[in-house]
Amino acid sequence: MKIVFLDAISMGDASLEEIAALGELTCYPSSTAEEARERVKDADVALLNKVIVDQAFLDAAPKLKLICEAGTGINNINVTLCEQRGVAVRNVAAYSTDSVAQVAWMHILNLLGRAFHYQSFVSSGAYSKNPVHVDYAHPFTEIAGKTLGIVGMGAIGQKVAAIGKAFGMKVIYYSTSGTGHCKDYPCVSLAELLALSDVISIHAPYNERTAGLIGYEQLKQMKPTAILVNTGRGGIAVEADLARALKEDVIAGAALDVYVKEPLPLDSPLMQVNQPGKLLLSPHIAWYSREARARLAHEMAENIKKGW
């Protein structure tokens, strides 16, 4: 069995030995569309993360029986065409739940706790010159008693909610599918969530219901003291509108780990927000813990073992 990993660089230093034991594994760090078509021509199984699977890809792979997505989202794969060709498609769900929840809370705590300001205040020498023993001009915000609004109450949303509850927060959520399956917390409308939340954390898939869900008009409905965190998918919060809202002090802060285009272009409006402490940007790293990638590699091996 010939197995080809078309963009293995996405796995970093994670071991692929379990997959290699199942057949003849060839790994490419990355592949252009043209390179991908050449590299799958003799493959039985294709592993990929962001490579686009379209008609041209499938036409070039007559022996292909299985596509394994190295992740959860399969927006890059034309599943309908795969079904028509008899090519099975399998993703890996829930491997990064703990990892993403941790990064979401890293951003929440850093924003509300002013971590970057305090680090700069001390390392710059300003604290050493301070007349008193505390930075009295920049107090941080307690999260106990505040309201956490979750957009998308799936496995990750529920993990983030449970951590918020442990901190003493009130948790509400908005169901992007329109069906509030989680009964542990109140399901509210988007307008209610925007108006009531002190922290909004996005954990929804990107689809026709969530594209551009939070734009400038929605941001204006938030409390001016509230923050927005998106570790879900780029494009759910409109980037240009978010940059404008931060510059105009419509909301207190935001943190993003996902973007419409990745890597984030240098001319992105987000890169023009020159207000330290109001906007935290991370490089789509939330799913990337060592442990999450180990689970991902194992589950991809399990997907191959299931056959097609």
N, C-alpha and C positions, 0 to 999 in steps of 0.2 A: 504494500500500500504506500503510495507516494503522498506525502503531506507537505504542503508549502505554506509557510508563514510569510505573508507579503509585507507586513510592516512590524516586524518583531522588535524594533527599537522601542515601541510603546511598552514593552514588558520590562525594560531596563535590565537589571541583574537577576530577575526572577528565574529560577531553574525551570527548564523545559524538558528535563530528563524523562519525566513520566510520559510526556507526549512522544518523545523520540523513541521510547521503547515500543511504541505501537506500530512503527513503520519507518520508512525512509524520510526523515525530516530534513527539509532545506529551509533555512531562515534567511530572509532578506531584511536589512534594517528598514528600508522603505521602498515603495514602488510607485512610479508614475502609472497613469492609466495604461499607457502603451507597454510599459515593463510588466505590469500585472497580467496583461493578456498573454504575453510571451511566456511568463513564468507558470501559468496554470494550465498550459496546453496538455501536459501529461499528468496532471495532478488528480488524485482521487478525492483529496480533502484540501480545502483552502482555509487557512486561519487568517483573519484580518480584523483590523480595528476601525480604520477610517477609509479604506479603499472602497471605491464605488463599484457596486455590482449591478451592472445594467445588461442590456441585450448584447452589446459588443463583448463584454466580459464573458458572458455565458457561451456565446458563439465560439469563443476562442478556447473553451474548456470542454470538449466533447466527452471526456472521461469523468468529469466532476460529479461526485455523488453527495458531497456534504460541504456546507459552508459553516464554519464555527466563528461567530462573532466574539472577539476578545473584549467583551464588555456586555452591557445590558441593552443599550439602544441599538436598533437595527434600521435607523433612518437611511443609512447608506446602502441598504440592500433592497432591490426590487423583489420582494417576497413573492408577489404574484407570478412574475416571470420564472422564478425558481421553481415554484409549484408546477407550472406548466411544463418545465423541463425535467421534472422528477428529481430536482436537487433539494435535499433537506437543508433547512436552516435552523441552527440552534444558537441561542445566546446564553449568557450566564447571569442569572438574577441573584440579587441579594449578597453578592460577594463583597461589596464595598459599603454595606450599611453602616457599620461601626466607623469606618474610615471617613466617610462623607459627613456623618453626624459630628465627628470630632472636629473636622475642619470648619463646619458651620459654627460650632460653638467657639472655636479659636477666634473666628472673626467677630462674633458677637461680644465675647469677653474683651477682646482687644479694642473694639470700638467704644463700648460703654465704659471700659476700665481705663481708657486713655493710655494703653501700654506704650505705644510708640512715642507719645509726648513725654511721658515720664522718663523713658530711656534717654531721649534726647536732652531733657532738662538736666539729668545727672551727668551724662557723658560730655556734654558741652561745657561743663563747668558752671552753669547757671545756678545749680543747686548749692555749690560750694560758696557762691557769692550771695546766696539768699539771706535776708535778715532774720528769718525764722527757720525752724527745723522742718517745715512742710511747704509744699507748693500750694499756698492758700488760694491762688488765683485760678486753679484748674481742678476743682473737685470732680470725682467720678460719680457714676450713677449706679445705685443698687438695683439689681434685677428682681429681688424678692418683692412680691406684690404687684409687679408689672404684668402686662398682658402680652403673651407670645402668640402671634398669628401665623399659622402654618398654611402655605398654599400647596396642597397636594399631600394628603395624609396616607401615603403608602408606608412601606417598611421604614424608609429613611425618615419620613416625616414623623412617624410614631416614635422613633428613637430620639429624634430631636425634641419632640414634645415631652417625652419621659424625663429627659435631662432638665428641661425647663421646669417641669413640675417639681423635680427634686430641689431646684433652686428656690422654690416657693412662688413660681409664676402661675398665673391663670392662663390656660391654654384654650384657644379656639382655632377653628380651621375652616378653610374654603375648599370644597370639592370641585376640582376642575372638570370632572366627568359628570357632575350633577347628581351623583348618588353618594350620600354620606354614609359609607359603610362602617366607619369607626364610631362606636358608641361611647367611647371613653371620654370624649370631649365634645362640646357643642359645635355643630356644623352651622356656619352662618353664611350670609351672602358676601360677595366680594366687597360691596360697599360697607357693610358692617365691619368686616375684618380690617379694612383700611382705616376706618374711623376709630376703632377701639384699640388697635394694637400699638404697643410701644416698640416691639420688635416683630418684623415680618421676615420669615424665612421660607424661601421657595424650594420646593422639592417635587416638582411636577415634570412630566414629560413634555417635550415640545411637539405640539400638534396643532390642528386647525382651531382648537379651543383655547390654546394657551399662547399662540403667537401674538406678540405685542399686548399681552394681557394687562401689563402695568405700564402705562405711558404717562405723559405729563399730567393729564386730567386726573388720573388715579393717584399720582403722587401728591397732588394738591389736596386730596381727601385725607391724607395721612396727618398725624400730629406733627407739628414742627420739631418736636423733640424725639421723634421716632427714627429708627434705622431700618434699612432694607438689606437683606443678605440673600444672594442667589448662588447656591451650589447645585442647582438643578440643571437647567439648560439655557444656553445663550439665546437671546431673542424673546424670552418671556417678559423681561423688563427691557423697555426700549432704551438703548444705550445713550443716544443723543438726548433724550428727555431726562434721563437720570442725571447726566452731566449738567444739564441746565438747572434742574431742581436743586442740585448741590450748590451750584454757583449762586443761586438766588436764595439759599437758605430755606427752601421749601421744606426739606427734611434735614435731620441732624447729621446723617451719615449713611454710608452704604459700603458693602463689601461684595466683590464678585470673584468667582472662581471659573466662570464659564462665559463665553462670548459668542457673538454671531459668527465672527471669523476668528479662527485660531491657527497659529498664534495671533495675538492682538496686534493689529496694524499700528504703526507709529503715529498715523494721522487719525486714529480713533478719537472721538470727542472725549472719551474717558481719560486719555492721556493729557488733555488740556485742563484738567481739574487740578489746579495748583493750590490745594487747601489741605496741608498735611493733617492727618488725623480724621478727616471727614470721609476719605475714600481709601479702602484697602483693596488691592488687587493681587490675586494669586494665580499662578499659571496652570489652571485646570489640573490641580494636584490632589483634589479631595479624594479621588478614588485610588490614589497611588501609594498608599502605605505598603510597607514590605509584606505585611500580613495579608492585605487584600490581594496583592498580585500573586502571592503563593496560592491563595484560595482560587483565584481566577485560573491559573495554570492547571491546577488539579481538576477543576470542573470542566475545563476544555478537554482534558484527557478523558474524563468520564463521558462527555458528549460524543467523543469519537468511539469509545467502547460500545456505545449503544447501537452503533451501526446506522443504517439508513433504510 
